[in-house]
Amino acid sequence: MAANVLNNPYAVQMSVFVVRAFVRLKRMIASHKELAAKLAELERTVVGHDGHIKSLFDAIRRLMTPPPQTSRRIGFRVKEEK
């Protein structure tokens, strides 16, 4: 707008500078919207994986617990004669 009112090269240069700044701002906002959309998609995916990851940890913990001890001995038993 300054270039329309003031007819000098400096005013034209500043007007072009302002327009370029707004174009860059518009591009940045658009890229942030894309980034926000990708982040939301990732968040939805991760929320679905939380249950699966928890079940994996539970299964690993069950595998880590030692089996219960039994009192049976392996081998042959000899019956004692009375």
mmCIF file of the N, C-alpha and C atoms, coordinates in Angstrom:
data_MODEL
# 
_entry.id   MODEL 
# 
loop_
_atom_site.group_PDB 
_atom_site.id 
_atom_site.type_symbol 
_atom_site.label_atom_id 
_atom_site.label_alt_id 
_atom_site.label_comp_id 
_atom_site.label_asym_id 
_atom_site.label_entity_id 
_atom_site.label_seq_id 
_atom_site.pdbx_PDB_ins_code 
_atom_site.Cartn_x 
_atom_site.Cartn_y 
_atom_site.Cartn_z 
_atom_site.occupancy 
_atom_site.B_iso_or_equiv 
_atom_site.pdbx_formal_charge 
_atom_site.auth_seq_id 
_atom_site.auth_comp_id 
_atom_site.auth_asym_id 
_atom_site.auth_atom_id 
_atom_site.pdbx_PDB_model_num 
ATOM 1   N N  . MET A 1 1  ? 0.825  -1.199   0.000  1.00 0.00 ? 1  MET A N  1 
ATOM 2   C CA . MET A 1 1  ? 0.000  0.000    0.000  1.00 0.00 ? 1  MET A CA 1 
ATOM 3   C C  . MET A 1 1  ? 0.865  1.256    0.000  1.00 0.00 ? 1  MET A C  1 
ATOM 4   N N  . ALA A 1 2  ? 2.027  1.134    0.625  1.00 0.00 ? 2  ALA A N  1 
ATOM 5   C CA . ALA A 1 2  ? 2.906  2.302    0.657  1.00 0.00 ? 2  ALA A CA 1 
ATOM 6   C C  . ALA A 1 2  ? 3.403  2.644    -0.743 1.00 0.00 ? 2  ALA A C  1 
ATOM 7   N N  . ALA A 1 3  ? 3.566  1.624    -1.581 1.00 0.00 ? 3  ALA A N  1 
ATOM 8   C CA . ALA A 1 3  ? 4.038  1.873    -2.948 1.00 0.00 ? 3  ALA A CA 1 
ATOM 9   C C  . ALA A 1 3  ? 2.992  2.633    -3.755 1.00 0.00 ? 3  ALA A C  1 
ATOM 10  N N  . ASN A 1 4  ? 1.719  2.445    -3.441 1.00 0.00 ? 4  ASN A N  1 
ATOM 11  C CA . ASN A 1 4  ? 0.666  3.176    -4.149 1.00 0.00 ? 4  ASN A CA 1 
ATOM 12  C C  . ASN A 1 4  ? 0.623  4.637    -3.736 1.00 0.00 ? 4  ASN A C  1 
ATOM 13  N N  . VAL A 1 5  ? 0.887  4.889    -2.451 1.00 0.00 ? 5  VAL A N  1 
ATOM 14  C CA . VAL A 1 5  ? 0.829  6.265    -1.951 1.00 0.00 ? 5  VAL A CA 1 
ATOM 15  C C  . VAL A 1 5  ? 2.133  7.000    -2.251 1.00 0.00 ? 5  VAL A C  1 
ATOM 16  N N  . LEU A 1 6  ? 3.233  6.366    -1.928 1.00 0.00 ? 6  LEU A N  1 
ATOM 17  C CA . LEU A 1 6  ? 4.547  6.963    -2.153 1.00 0.00 ? 6  LEU A CA 1 
ATOM 18  C C  . LEU A 1 6  ? 5.145  6.344    -3.415 1.00 0.00 ? 6  LEU A C  1 
ATOM 19  N N  . ASN A 1 7  ? 5.468  7.134    -4.349 1.00 0.00 ? 7  ASN A N  1 
ATOM 20  C CA . ASN A 1 7  ? 5.993  6.623    -5.606 1.00 0.00 ? 7  ASN A CA 1 
ATOM 21  C C  . ASN A 1 7  ? 7.515  6.728    -5.623 1.00 0.00 ? 7  ASN A C  1 
ATOM 22  N N  . ASN A 1 8  ? 8.157  5.865    -4.822 1.00 0.00 ? 8  ASN A N  1 
ATOM 23  C CA . ASN A 1 8  ? 9.612  5.824    -4.851 1.00 0.00 ? 8  ASN A CA 1 
ATOM 24  C C  . ASN A 1 8  ? 10.075 4.367    -4.767 1.00 0.00 ? 8  ASN A C  1 
ATOM 25  N N  . PRO A 1 9  ? 11.278 4.068    -5.178 1.00 0.00 ? 9  PRO A N  1 
ATOM 26  C CA . PRO A 1 9  ? 11.748 2.668    -5.208 1.00 0.00 ? 9  PRO A CA 1 
ATOM 27  C C  . PRO A 1 9  ? 11.798 2.006    -3.842 1.00 0.00 ? 9  PRO A C  1 
ATOM 28  N N  . TYR A 1 10 ? 12.107 2.768    -2.815 1.00 0.00 ? 10 TYR A N  1 
ATOM 29  C CA . TYR A 1 10 ? 12.172 2.186    -1.470 1.00 0.00 ? 10 TYR A CA 1 
ATOM 30  C C  . TYR A 1 10 ? 10.793 1.700    -1.025 1.00 0.00 ? 10 TYR A C  1 
ATOM 31  N N  . ALA A 1 11 ? 9.728  2.454    -1.300 1.00 0.00 ? 11 ALA A N  1 
ATOM 32  C CA . ALA A 1 11 ? 8.367  2.055    -0.929 1.00 0.00 ? 11 ALA A CA 1 
ATOM 33  C C  . ALA A 1 11 ? 7.958  0.801    -1.695 1.00 0.00 ? 11 ALA A C  1 
ATOM 34  N N  . VAL A 1 12 ? 8.334  0.711    -2.958 1.00 0.00 ? 12 VAL A N  1 
ATOM 35  C CA . VAL A 1 12 ? 8.024  -0.479   -3.753 1.00 0.00 ? 12 VAL A CA 1 
ATOM 36  C C  . VAL A 1 12 ? 8.765  -1.684   -3.186 1.00 0.00 ? 12 VAL A C  1 
ATOM 37  N N  . GLN A 1 13 ? 10.009 -1.498   -2.840 1.00 0.00 ? 13 GLN A N  1 
ATOM 38  C CA . GLN A 1 13 ? 10.813 -2.577   -2.277 1.00 0.00 ? 13 GLN A CA 1 
ATOM 39  C C  . GLN A 1 13 ? 10.212 -3.080   -0.956 1.00 0.00 ? 13 GLN A C  1 
ATOM 40  N N  . MET A 1 14 ? 9.773  -2.162   -0.104 1.00 0.00 ? 14 MET A N  1 
ATOM 41  C CA . MET A 1 14 ? 9.158  -2.557   1.168  1.00 0.00 ? 14 MET A CA 1 
ATOM 42  C C  . MET A 1 14 ? 7.826  -3.265   0.944  1.00 0.00 ? 14 MET A C  1 
ATOM 43  N N  . SER A 1 15 ? 7.074  -2.837   -0.041 1.00 0.00 ? 15 SER A N  1 
ATOM 44  C CA . SER A 1 15 ? 5.804  -3.490   -0.346 1.00 0.00 ? 15 SER A CA 1 
ATOM 45  C C  . SER A 1 15 ? 6.038  -4.933   -0.797 1.00 0.00 ? 15 SER A C  1 
ATOM 46  N N  . VAL A 1 16 ? 7.028  -5.140   -1.643 1.00 0.00 ? 16 VAL A N  1 
ATOM 47  C CA . VAL A 1 16 ? 7.368  -6.496   -2.088 1.00 0.00 ? 16 VAL A CA 1 
ATOM 48  C C  . VAL A 1 16 ? 7.846  -7.332   -0.902 1.00 0.00 ? 16 VAL A C  1 
ATOM 49  N N  . PHE A 1 17 ? 8.615  -6.733   -0.034 1.00 0.00 ? 17 PHE A N  1 
ATOM 50  C CA . PHE A 1 17 ? 9.103  -7.433   1.154  1.00 0.00 ? 17 PHE A CA 1 
ATOM 51  C C  . PHE A 1 17 ? 7.941  -7.901   2.036  1.00 0.00 ? 17 PHE A C  1 
ATOM 52  N N  . VAL A 1 18 ? 6.953  -7.052   2.231  1.00 0.00 ? 18 VAL A N  1 
ATOM 53  C CA . VAL A 1 18 ? 5.791  -7.389   3.063  1.00 0.00 ? 18 VAL A CA 1 
ATOM 54  C C  . VAL A 1 18 ? 4.994  -8.519   2.420  1.00 0.00 ? 18 VAL A C  1 
ATOM 55  N N  . VAL A 1 19 ? 4.793  -8.452   1.103  1.00 0.00 ? 19 VAL A N  1 
ATOM 56  C CA . VAL A 1 19 ? 4.043  -9.510   0.419  1.00 0.00 ? 19 VAL A CA 1 
ATOM 57  C C  . VAL A 1 19 ? 4.777  -10.834  0.532  1.00 0.00 ? 19 VAL A C  1 
ATOM 58  N N  . ARG A 1 20 ? 6.093  -10.831  0.359  1.00 0.00 ? 20 ARG A N  1 
ATOM 59  C CA . ARG A 1 20 ? 6.872  -12.063  0.490  1.00 0.00 ? 20 ARG A CA 1 
ATOM 60  C C  . ARG A 1 20 ? 6.803  -12.616  1.907  1.00 0.00 ? 20 ARG A C  1 
ATOM 61  N N  . ALA A 1 21 ? 6.792  -11.721  2.887  1.00 0.00 ? 21 ALA A N  1 
ATOM 62  C CA . ALA A 1 21 ? 6.684  -12.179  4.278  1.00 0.00 ? 21 ALA A CA 1 
ATOM 63  C C  . ALA A 1 21 ? 5.350  -12.884  4.517  1.00 0.00 ? 21 ALA A C  1 
ATOM 64  N N  . PHE A 1 22 ? 4.270  -12.327  3.967  1.00 0.00 ? 22 PHE A N  1 
ATOM 65  C CA . PHE A 1 22 ? 2.961  -12.963  4.136  1.00 0.00 ? 22 PHE A CA 1 
ATOM 66  C C  . PHE A 1 22 ? 2.890  -14.300  3.392  1.00 0.00 ? 22 PHE A C  1 
ATOM 67  N N  . VAL A 1 23 ? 3.520  -14.391  2.245  1.00 0.00 ? 23 VAL A N  1 
ATOM 68  C CA . VAL A 1 23 ? 3.542  -15.662  1.508  1.00 0.00 ? 23 VAL A CA 1 
ATOM 69  C C  . VAL A 1 23 ? 4.286  -16.716  2.314  1.00 0.00 ? 23 VAL A C  1 
ATOM 70  N N  . ARG A 1 24 ? 5.433  -16.343  2.889  1.00 0.00 ? 24 ARG A N  1 
ATOM 71  C CA . ARG A 1 24 ? 6.180  -17.295  3.722  1.00 0.00 ? 24 ARG A CA 1 
ATOM 72  C C  . ARG A 1 24 ? 5.385  -17.712  4.949  1.00 0.00 ? 24 ARG A C  1 
ATOM 73  N N  . LEU A 1 25 ? 4.686  -16.754  5.546  1.00 0.00 ? 25 LEU A N  1 
ATOM 74  C CA . LEU A 1 25 ? 3.853  -17.057  6.714  1.00 0.00 ? 25 LEU A CA 1 
ATOM 75  C C  . LEU A 1 25 ? 2.745  -18.034  6.343  1.00 0.00 ? 25 LEU A C  1 
ATOM 76  N N  . LYS A 1 26 ? 2.149  -17.831  5.190  1.00 0.00 ? 26 LYS A N  1 
ATOM 77  C CA . LYS A 1 26 ? 1.089  -18.727  4.730  1.00 0.00 ? 26 LYS A CA 1 
ATOM 78  C C  . LYS A 1 26 ? 1.632  -20.139  4.520  1.00 0.00 ? 26 LYS A C  1 
ATOM 79  N N  . ARG A 1 27 ? 2.823  -20.251  3.936  1.00 0.00 ? 27 ARG A N  1 
ATOM 80  C CA . ARG A 1 27 ? 3.439  -21.572  3.732  1.00 0.00 ? 27 ARG A CA 1 
ATOM 81  C C  . ARG A 1 27 ? 3.752  -22.246  5.056  1.00 0.00 ? 27 ARG A C  1 
ATOM 82  N N  . MET A 1 28 ? 4.242  -21.471  6.010  1.00 0.00 ? 28 MET A N  1 
ATOM 83  C CA . MET A 1 28 ? 4.555  -22.044  7.322  1.00 0.00 ? 28 MET A CA 1 
ATOM 84  C C  . MET A 1 28 ? 3.299  -22.559  8.004  1.00 0.00 ? 28 MET A C  1 
ATOM 85  N N  . ILE A 1 29 ? 2.219  -21.814  7.918  1.00 0.00 ? 29 ILE A N  1 
ATOM 86  C CA . ILE A 1 29 ? 0.965  -22.245  8.535  1.00 0.00 ? 29 ILE A CA 1 
ATOM 87  C C  . ILE A 1 29 ? 0.472  -23.519  7.874  1.00 0.00 ? 29 ILE A C  1 
ATOM 88  N N  . ALA A 1 30 ? 0.574  -23.582  6.542  1.00 0.00 ? 30 ALA A N  1 
ATOM 89  C CA . ALA A 1 30 ? 0.146  -24.784  5.826  1.00 0.00 ? 30 ALA A CA 1 
ATOM 90  C C  . ALA A 1 30 ? 0.993  -25.981  6.237  1.00 0.00 ? 30 ALA A C  1 
ATOM 91  N N  . SER A 1 31 ? 2.296  -25.790  6.377  1.00 0.00 ? 31 SER A N  1 
ATOM 92  C CA . SER A 1 31 ? 3.144  -26.912  6.772  1.00 0.00 ? 31 SER A CA 1 
ATOM 93  C C  . SER A 1 31 ? 2.852  -27.335  8.208  1.00 0.00 ? 31 SER A C  1 
ATOM 94  N N  . HIS A 1 32 ? 2.494  -26.383  9.069  1.00 0.00 ? 32 HIS A N  1 
ATOM 95  C CA . HIS A 1 32 ? 2.147  -26.743  10.444 1.00 0.00 ? 32 HIS A CA 1 
ATOM 96  C C  . HIS A 1 32 ? 0.841  -27.516  10.487 1.00 0.00 ? 32 HIS A C  1 
ATOM 97  N N  . LYS A 1 33 ? -0.083 -27.192  9.590  1.00 0.00 ? 33 LYS A N  1 
ATOM 98  C CA . LYS A 1 33 ? -1.328 -27.950  9.545  1.00 0.00 ? 33 LYS A CA 1 
ATOM 99  C C  . LYS A 1 33 ? -1.055 -29.390  9.120  1.00 0.00 ? 33 LYS A C  1 
ATOM 100 N N  . GLU A 1 34 ? -0.174 -29.565  8.141  1.00 0.00 ? 34 GLU A N  1 
ATOM 101 C CA . GLU A 1 34 ? 0.187  -30.912  7.711  1.00 0.00 ? 34 GLU A CA 1 
ATOM 102 C C  . GLU A 1 34 ? 0.873  -31.656  8.836  1.00 0.00 ? 34 GLU A C  1 
ATOM 103 N N  . LEU A 1 35 ? 1.760  -30.971  9.535  1.00 0.00 ? 35 LEU A N  1 
ATOM 104 C CA . LEU A 1 35 ? 2.459  -31.587  10.661 1.00 0.00 ? 35 LEU A CA 1 
ATOM 105 C C  . LEU A 1 35 ? 1.483  -31.956  11.768 1.00 0.00 ? 35 LEU A C  1 
ATOM 106 N N  . ALA A 1 36 ? 0.526  -31.077  12.047 1.00 0.00 ? 36 ALA A N  1 
ATOM 107 C CA . ALA A 1 36 ? -0.469 -31.361  13.082 1.00 0.00 ? 36 ALA A CA 1 
ATOM 108 C C  . ALA A 1 36 ? -1.331 -32.552  12.684 1.00 0.00 ? 36 ALA A C  1 
ATOM 109 N N  . ALA A 1 37 ? -1.677 -32.655  11.411 1.00 0.00 ? 37 ALA A N  1 
ATOM 110 C CA . ALA A 1 37 ? -2.474 -33.792  10.948 1.00 0.00 ? 37 ALA A CA 1 
ATOM 111 C C  . ALA A 1 37 ? -1.689 -35.094  11.072 1.00 0.00 ? 37 ALA A C  1 
ATOM 112 N N  . LYS A 1 38 ? -0.415 -35.064  10.713 1.00 0.00 ? 38 LYS A N  1 
ATOM 113 C CA . LYS A 1 38 ? 0.408  -36.260  10.835 1.00 0.00 ? 38 LYS A CA 1 
ATOM 114 C C  . LYS A 1 38 ? 0.591  -36.653  12.293 1.00 0.00 ? 38 LYS A C  1 
ATOM 115 N N  . LEU A 1 39 ? 0.758  -35.670  13.151 1.00 0.00 ? 39 LEU A N  1 
ATOM 116 C CA . LEU A 1 39 ? 0.907  -35.941  14.573 1.00 0.00 ? 39 LEU A CA 1 
ATOM 117 C C  . LEU A 1 39 ? -0.369 -36.554  15.148 1.00 0.00 ? 39 LEU A C  1 
ATOM 118 N N  . ALA A 1 40 ? -1.524 -36.051  14.737 1.00 0.00 ? 40 ALA A N  1 
ATOM 119 C CA . ALA A 1 40 ? -2.795 -36.604  15.205 1.00 0.00 ? 40 ALA A CA 1 
ATOM 120 C C  . ALA A 1 40 ? -2.966 -38.046  14.719 1.00 0.00 ? 40 ALA A C  1 
ATOM 121 N N  . GLU A 1 41 ? -2.562 -38.310  13.483 1.00 0.00 ? 41 GLU A N  1 
ATOM 122 C CA . GLU A 1 41 ? -2.648 -39.674  12.951 1.00 0.00 ? 41 GLU A CA 1 
ATOM 123 C C  . GLU A 1 41 ? -1.737 -40.612  13.726 1.00 0.00 ? 41 GLU A C  1 
ATOM 124 N N  . LEU A 1 42 ? -0.535 -40.155  14.016 1.00 0.00 ? 42 LEU A N  1 
ATOM 125 C CA . LEU A 1 42 ? 0.400  -40.951  14.795 1.00 0.00 ? 42 LEU A CA 1 
ATOM 126 C C  . LEU A 1 42 ? -0.130 -41.212  16.199 1.00 0.00 ? 42 LEU A C  1 
ATOM 127 N N  . GLU A 1 43 ? -0.742 -40.212  16.785 1.00 0.00 ? 43 GLU A N  1 
ATOM 128 C CA . GLU A 1 43 ? -1.301 -40.360  18.127 1.00 0.00 ? 43 GLU A CA 1 
ATOM 129 C C  . GLU A 1 43 ? -2.416 -41.400  18.133 1.00 0.00 ? 43 GLU A C  1 
ATOM 130 N N  . ARG A 1 44 ? -3.270 -41.381  17.105 1.00 0.00 ? 44 ARG A N  1 
ATOM 131 C CA . ARG A 1 44 ? -4.334 -42.386  17.025 1.00 0.00 ? 44 ARG A CA 1 
ATOM 132 C C  . ARG A 1 44 ? -3.749 -43.781  16.875 1.00 0.00 ? 44 ARG A C  1 
ATOM 133 N N  . THR A 1 45 ? -2.688 -43.909  16.115 1.00 0.00 ? 45 THR A N  1 
ATOM 134 C CA . THR A 1 45 ? -2.053 -45.209  15.916 1.00 0.00 ? 45 THR A CA 1 
ATOM 135 C C  . THR A 1 45 ? -1.424 -45.705  17.211 1.00 0.00 ? 45 THR A C  1 
ATOM 136 N N  . VAL A 1 46 ? -0.749 -44.827  17.915 1.00 0.00 ? 46 VAL A N  1 
ATOM 137 C CA . VAL A 1 46 ? -0.070 -45.215  19.150 1.00 0.00 ? 46 VAL A CA 1 
ATOM 138 C C  . VAL A 1 46 ? -1.079 -45.608  20.220 1.00 0.00 ? 46 VAL A C  1 
ATOM 139 N N  . VAL A 1 47 ? -2.192 -44.920  20.283 1.00 0.00 ? 47 VAL A N  1 
ATOM 140 C CA . VAL A 1 47 ? -3.206 -45.254  21.276 1.00 0.00 ? 47 VAL A CA 1 
ATOM 141 C C  . VAL A 1 47 ? -3.697 -46.679  21.057 1.00 0.00 ? 47 VAL A C  1 
ATOM 142 N N  . GLY A 1 48 ? -3.815 -47.085  19.805 1.00 0.00 ? 48 GLY A N  1 
ATOM 143 C CA . GLY A 1 48 ? -4.228 -48.450  19.510 1.00 0.00 ? 48 GLY A CA 1 
ATOM 144 C C  . GLY A 1 48 ? -3.176 -49.472  19.894 1.00 0.00 ? 48 GLY A C  1 
ATOM 145 N N  . HIS A 1 49 ? -1.914 -49.094  19.869 1.00 0.00 ? 49 HIS A N  1 
ATOM 146 C CA . HIS A 1 49 ? -0.823 -50.016  20.178 1.00 0.00 ? 49 HIS A CA 1 
ATOM 147 C C  . HIS A 1 49 ? -0.604 -50.177  21.678 1.00 0.00 ? 49 HIS A C  1 
ATOM 148 N N  . ASP A 1 50 ? -1.085 -49.263  22.478 1.00 0.00 ? 50 ASP A N  1 
ATOM 149 C CA . ASP A 1 50 ? -0.848 -49.337  23.920 1.00 0.00 ? 50 ASP A CA 1 
ATOM 150 C C  . ASP A 1 50 ? -1.344 -50.652  24.512 1.00 0.00 ? 50 ASP A C  1 
ATOM 151 N N  . GLY A 1 51 ? -2.522 -51.069  24.120 1.00 0.00 ? 51 GLY A N  1 
ATOM 152 C CA . GLY A 1 51 ? -3.076 -52.321  24.640 1.00 0.00 ? 51 GLY A CA 1 
ATOM 153 C C  . GLY A 1 51 ? -2.253 -53.521  24.216 1.00 0.00 ? 51 GLY A C  1 
ATOM 154 N N  . HIS A 1 52 ? -1.789 -53.510  22.971 1.00 0.00 ? 52 HIS A N  1 
ATOM 155 C CA . HIS A 1 52 ? -0.970 -54.615  22.475 1.00 0.00 ? 52 HIS A CA 1 
ATOM 156 C C  . HIS A 1 52 ? 0.368  -54.673  23.208 1.00 0.00 ? 52 HIS A C  1 
ATOM 157 N N  . ILE A 1 53 ? 0.970  -53.532  23.434 1.00 0.00 ? 53 ILE A N  1 
ATOM 158 C CA . ILE A 1 53 ? 2.247  -53.491  24.139 1.00 0.00 ? 53 ILE A CA 1 
ATOM 159 C C  . ILE A 1 53 ? 2.083  -53.977  25.578 1.00 0.00 ? 53 ILE A C  1 
ATOM 160 N N  . LYS A 1 54 ? 0.984  -53.582  26.219 1.00 0.00 ? 54 LYS A N  1 
ATOM 161 C CA . LYS A 1 54 ? 0.732  -54.021  27.591 1.00 0.00 ? 54 LYS A CA 1 
ATOM 162 C C  . LYS A 1 54 ? 0.561  -55.534  27.648 1.00 0.00 ? 54 LYS A C  1 
ATOM 163 N N  . SER A 1 55 ? -0.154 -56.105  26.682 1.00 0.00 ? 55 SER A N  1 
ATOM 164 C CA . SER A 1 55 ? -0.332 -57.561  26.683 1.00 0.00 ? 55 SER A CA 1 
ATOM 165 C C  . SER A 1 55 ? 0.998  -58.274  26.435 1.00 0.00 ? 55 SER A C  1 
ATOM 166 N N  . LEU A 1 56 ? 1.873  -57.684  25.619 1.00 0.00 ? 56 LEU A N  1 
ATOM 167 C CA . LEU A 1 56 ? 3.203  -58.277  25.416 1.00 0.00 ? 56 LEU A CA 1 
ATOM 168 C C  . LEU A 1 56 ? 4.008  -58.290  26.708 1.00 0.00 ? 56 LEU A C  1 
ATOM 169 N N  . PHE A 1 57 ? 3.984  -57.175  27.440 1.00 0.00 ? 57 PHE A N  1 
ATOM 170 C CA . PHE A 1 57 ? 4.707  -57.125  28.705 1.00 0.00 ? 57 PHE A CA 1 
ATOM 171 C C  . PHE A 1 57 ? 4.136  -58.134  29.705 1.00 0.00 ? 57 PHE A C  1 
ATOM 172 N N  . ASP A 1 58 ? 2.820  -58.272  29.735 1.00 0.00 ? 58 ASP A N  1 
ATOM 173 C CA . ASP A 1 58 ? 2.216  -59.253  30.639 1.00 0.00 ? 58 ASP A CA 1 
ATOM 174 C C  . ASP A 1 58 ? 2.658  -60.666  30.282 1.00 0.00 ? 58 ASP A C  1 
ATOM 175 N N  . ALA A 1 59 ? 2.698  -60.977  28.989 1.00 0.00 ? 59 ALA A N  1 
ATOM 176 C CA . ALA A 1 59 ? 3.129  -62.311  28.565 1.00 0.00 ? 59 ALA A CA 1 
ATOM 177 C C  . ALA A 1 59 ? 4.598  -62.542  28.922 1.00 0.00 ? 59 ALA A C  1 
ATOM 178 N N  . ILE A 1 60 ? 5.439  -61.543  28.751 1.00 0.00 ? 60 ILE A N  1 
ATOM 179 C CA . ILE A 1 60 ? 6.852  -61.673  29.099 1.00 0.00 ? 60 ILE A CA 1 
ATOM 180 C C  . ILE A 1 60 ? 7.010  -61.875  30.598 1.00 0.00 ? 60 ILE A C  1 
ATOM 181 N N  . ARG A 1 61 ? 6.245  -61.162  31.399 1.00 0.00 ? 61 ARG A N  1 
ATOM 182 C CA . ARG A 1 61 ? 6.326  -61.333  32.853 1.00 0.00 ? 61 ARG A CA 1 
ATOM 183 C C  . ARG A 1 61 ? 5.899  -62.736  33.263 1.00 0.00 ? 61 ARG A C  1 
ATOM 184 N N  . ARG A 1 62 ? 4.855  -63.274  32.606 1.00 0.00 ? 62 ARG A N  1 
ATOM 185 C CA . ARG A 1 62 ? 4.427  -64.640  32.930 1.00 0.00 ? 62 ARG A CA 1 
ATOM 186 C C  . ARG A 1 62 ? 5.510  -65.642  32.569 1.00 0.00 ? 62 ARG A C  1 
ATOM 187 N N  . LEU A 1 63 ? 6.196  -65.401  31.449 1.00 0.00 ? 63 LEU A N  1 
ATOM 188 C CA . LEU A 1 63 ? 7.275  -66.303  31.057 1.00 0.00 ? 63 LEU A CA 1 
ATOM 189 C C  . LEU A 1 63 ? 8.480  -66.201  31.991 1.00 0.00 ? 63 LEU A C  1 
ATOM 190 N N  . MET A 1 64 ? 8.670  -65.055  32.602 1.00 0.00 ? 64 MET A N  1 
ATOM 191 C CA . MET A 1 64 ? 9.811  -64.859  33.502 1.00 0.00 ? 64 MET A CA 1 
ATOM 192 C C  . MET A 1 64 ? 9.599  -65.493  34.859 1.00 0.00 ? 64 MET A C  1 
ATOM 193 N N  . THR A 1 65 ? 8.373  -65.704  35.268 1.00 0.00 ? 65 THR A N  1 
ATOM 194 C CA . THR A 1 65 ? 8.136  -66.302  36.575 1.00 0.00 ? 65 THR A CA 1 
ATOM 195 C C  . THR A 1 65 ? 8.522  -67.772  36.522 1.00 0.00 ? 65 THR A C  1 
ATOM 196 N N  . PRO A 1 66 ? 9.215  -68.247  37.534 1.00 0.00 ? 66 PRO A N  1 
ATOM 197 C CA . PRO A 1 66 ? 9.642  -69.651  37.528 1.00 0.00 ? 66 PRO A CA 1 
ATOM 198 C C  . PRO A 1 66 ? 8.443  -70.575  37.717 1.00 0.00 ? 66 PRO A C  1 
ATOM 199 N N  . PRO A 1 67 ? 8.511  -71.760  37.148 1.00 0.00 ? 67 PRO A N  1 
ATOM 200 C CA . PRO A 1 67 ? 7.396  -72.701  37.328 1.00 0.00 ? 67 PRO A CA 1 
ATOM 201 C C  . PRO A 1 67 ? 7.346  -73.170  38.775 1.00 0.00 ? 67 PRO A C  1 
ATOM 202 N N  . PRO A 1 68 ? 6.186  -73.582  39.232 1.00 0.00 ? 68 PRO A N  1 
ATOM 203 C CA . PRO A 1 68 ? 6.089  -74.046  40.623 1.00 0.00 ? 68 PRO A CA 1 
ATOM 204 C C  . PRO A 1 68 ? 6.911  -75.313  40.819 1.00 0.00 ? 68 PRO A C  1 
ATOM 205 N N  . GLN A 1 69 ? 7.529  -75.397  41.987 1.00 0.00 ? 69 GLN A N  1 
ATOM 206 C CA . GLN A 1 69 ? 8.375  -76.553  42.306 1.00 0.00 ? 69 GLN A CA 1 
ATOM 207 C C  . GLN A 1 69 ? 7.499  -77.757  42.630 1.00 0.00 ? 69 GLN A C  1 
ATOM 208 N N  . THR A 1 70 ? 7.860  -78.882  42.087 1.00 0.00 ? 70 THR A N  1 
ATOM 209 C CA . THR A 1 70 ? 7.154  -80.119  42.416 1.00 0.00 ? 70 THR A CA 1 
ATOM 210 C C  . THR A 1 70 ? 8.063  -80.974  43.288 1.00 0.00 ? 70 THR A C  1 
ATOM 211 N N  . SER A 1 71 ? 7.470  -81.854  44.060 1.00 0.00 ? 71 SER A N  1 
ATOM 212 C CA . SER A 1 71 ? 8.256  -82.683  44.965 1.00 0.00 ? 71 SER A CA 1 
ATOM 213 C C  . SER A 1 71 ? 8.604  -84.026  44.335 1.00 0.00 ? 71 SER A C  1 
ATOM 214 N N  . ARG A 1 72 ? 8.213  -84.251  43.120 1.00 0.00 ? 72 ARG A N  1 
ATOM 215 C CA . ARG A 1 72 ? 8.529  -85.508  42.453 1.00 0.00 ? 72 ARG A CA 1 
ATOM 216 C C  . ARG A 1 72 ? 10.003 -85.560  42.086 1.00 0.00 ? 72 ARG A C  1 
ATOM 217 N N  . ARG A 1 73 ? 10.568 -86.702  42.264 1.00 0.00 ? 73 ARG A N  1 
ATOM 218 C CA . ARG A 1 73 ? 11.945 -86.923  41.880 1.00 0.00 ? 73 ARG A CA 1 
ATOM 219 C C  . ARG A 1 73 ? 11.951 -87.710  40.586 1.00 0.00 ? 73 ARG A C  1 
ATOM 220 N N  . ILE A 1 74 ? 12.918 -87.447  39.796 1.00 0.00 ? 74 ILE A N  1 
ATOM 221 C CA . ILE A 1 74 ? 13.059 -88.163  38.551 1.00 0.00 ? 74 ILE A CA 1 
ATOM 222 C C  . ILE A 1 74 ? 13.913 -89.398  38.806 1.00 0.00 ? 74 ILE A C  1 
ATOM 223 N N  . GLY A 1 75 ? 13.515 -90.514  38.256 1.00 0.00 ? 75 GLY A N  1 
ATOM 224 C CA . GLY A 1 75 ? 14.301 -91.741  38.394 1.00 0.00 ? 75 GLY A CA 1 
ATOM 225 C C  . GLY A 1 75 ? 13.427 -92.920  38.822 1.00 0.00 ? 75 GLY A C  1 
ATOM 226 N N  . PHE A 1 76 ? 14.075 -94.018  39.118 1.00 0.00 ? 76 PHE A N  1 
ATOM 227 C CA . PHE A 1 76 ? 13.350 -95.213  39.498 1.00 0.00 ? 76 PHE A CA 1 
ATOM 228 C C  . PHE A 1 76 ? 13.167 -95.245  41.012 1.00 0.00 ? 76 PHE A C  1 
ATOM 229 N N  . ARG A 1 77 ? 12.089 -95.849  41.406 1.00 0.00 ? 77 ARG A N  1 
ATOM 230 C CA . ARG A 1 77 ? 11.828 -96.051  42.832 1.00 0.00 ? 77 ARG A CA 1 
ATOM 231 C C  . ARG A 1 77 ? 11.942 -97.550  43.140 1.00 0.00 ? 77 ARG A C  1 
ATOM 232 N N  . VAL A 1 78 ? 12.617 -97.812  44.153 1.00 0.00 ? 78 VAL A N  1 
ATOM 233 C CA . VAL A 1 78 ? 12.745 -99.200  44.584 1.00 0.00 ? 78 VAL A CA 1 
ATOM 234 C C  . VAL A 1 78 ? 11.878 -99.376  45.804 1.00 0.00 ? 78 VAL A C  1 
ATOM 235 N N  . LYS A 1 79 ? 10.981 -100.337 45.695 1.00 0.00 ? 79 LYS A N  1 
ATOM 236 C CA . LYS A 1 79 ? 10.111 -100.609 46.841 1.00 0.00 ? 79 LYS A CA 1 
ATOM 237 C C  . LYS A 1 79 ? 10.910 -101.405 47.876 1.00 0.00 ? 79 LYS A C  1 
ATOM 238 N N  . GLU A 1 80 ? 10.794 -100.998 49.064 1.00 0.00 ? 80 GLU A N  1 
ATOM 239 C CA . GLU A 1 80 ? 11.477 -101.694 50.144 1.00 0.00 ? 80 GLU A CA 1 
ATOM 240 C C  . GLU A 1 80 ? 10.641 -102.886 50.558 1.00 0.00 ? 80 GLU A C  1 
ATOM 241 N N  . GLU A 1 81 ? 11.289 -103.998 50.741 1.00 0.00 ? 81 GLU A N  1 
ATOM 242 C CA . GLU A 1 81 ? 10.596 -105.199 51.183 1.00 0.00 ? 81 GLU A CA 1 
ATOM 243 C C  . GLU A 1 81 ? 10.616 -105.239 52.716 1.00 0.00 ? 81 GLU A C  1 
ATOM 244 N N  . LYS A 1 82 ? 9.500  -105.657 53.265 1.00 0.00 ? 82 LYS A N  1 
ATOM 245 C CA . LYS A 1 82 ? 9.417  -105.722 54.714 1.00 0.00 ? 82 LYS A CA 1 
ATOM 246 C C  . LYS A 1 82 ? 9.680  -107.096 55.199 1.00 0.00 ? 82 LYS A C  1 
# 
